[in-house]
Amino acid sequence: MLDALPVSADLVDGDEHAYRYDAGRNDFHRPAWRVCGPARTLVDPYHHRAPSTQVQGGFGLYLDMYINPPNSSWCFRELNGSRLNRFFANLCAATHVADACVWFIGRTAQLDCVGAFQPRLSGHMG
């Protein structure tokens, strides 16, 4: 990809494993370091400048982790009495470490206009 990437373009290495990352374990720091460090050794020496200037790291936050039932394997536990606190801690950690972006994905939830999580109604495509 770096062979064909224009100098004016950037690549975002999006880490989908981040859906389960937890700020309390410093999970966001390790993959950001891998993009900047060891992964660079896999790049042809001709392109060594590109990873440091054109390849950036980003993370996805899976919204369902904050609203799924507690017995789900895709569920974060509360932080200081609230899963919203856990979401905020993870969002802060992800945005602190990401070079480019943090994105949100959800399959069973949507954000309302004030930012509170609410379950999506069955059959509603929102």
N, C-alpha and C positions, 0 to 999 in steps of 0.2 A: 504494500500500500504506500509505503514511503517513497517508492520509486515514482509513483504517479501523482503524489500529493503536491499540489501547488504550494509555493512558499507562503502564500497568503491564507492558506487553510490550516485548520487545527483538527486533530482527532481527539475524541474523548473516549478514554478507556473506561467504560461503564461497568461497574462491578455489581452484577446481580446477586452475588452472594451476600451483599450488604443488607438484603432484606432481613437477615437474622442478626446483623451486627448490633452490638450493644455498647453504648458509650462507657458504661461501667467497667467493661473489660478492655477498653481502648482498642476495640476491634477495627475502627476506621483507620488507625495509624499504620498498621502492618501492610495492608494492600497499597496504600498510598506510597509507602516506602518501596515496595516491590516494583511499582511502575517507574519510579525514579532511579532505582538502583539495579538490582539483579536482572530485570527484564532488558535493560539496555545492552547487556552482553549478548543478547540474541540478535541484535541489529547489526547489519553490515557496517563495518567501520566507515564506509562512505557516507552513511546517514547518521553518524553519531550525534551530530548537532540537532537533528530533527526531534529525537525523544525529549530533549530538554527544552526545546522551544515550541514544538508543534503537537506533542502528545501530552494530554492532560488527563487527570483522574476525576471521576465523578461517581456518585453513589445513588442507589435507589432506595427509597424507604417504602416498605410495603404496609399500607395503611391498615390492612386487615389484622396485622399483628397487634394492633392497639384496641381492637373491638371484638375479636373472636372470643368465644367462650374460653374460660381459663383451662379447661381440659383439652383444648386443641393444641396440637404440636406447633401450630403457627400462631402463637400467642405470647406476647411479652407480659410479664407480671408487673404489678404496680410499682411505682417508685414514689416513696413518701406519700402513700395513700391514693395514688392516681396513675392510671396508664397515660393520661395526658402529660403528666410530668415526665414519664419515660420517653414519650414521643418528643417532647421539647429537648430533653437531654441528648437524644440521638440526633435530632435535627441540628442542634448546635454543634455537636461533634462532627457530623458529616459536612456541614458548611465550613467549619474551621479547617478541615483537612482537604476538602475537594479543591482542585485547581479550577474546574470549569462549572460544574452544575451538580445539583441534587434534584432528583426527580421523584415523583410520587406515583405509585400504582396501587390499585385496589380492585378487588373483584366483588366484594360484598358491602362496600361502604362508599359513601360520598361525603364531601364536605358541604355544609350548608353555608349561607352567606355570612355567618358570623364565625365560621371556622370550627364549629362543634361537629363531632362525628355523629352520624345517625345511620342506622341500618337501612339498606336499600330494600324497598318493598319487593316482594316476590313478583317477578314478571315485569317490573318497572325497569326500563332501560336507561333512565336518568340521563 
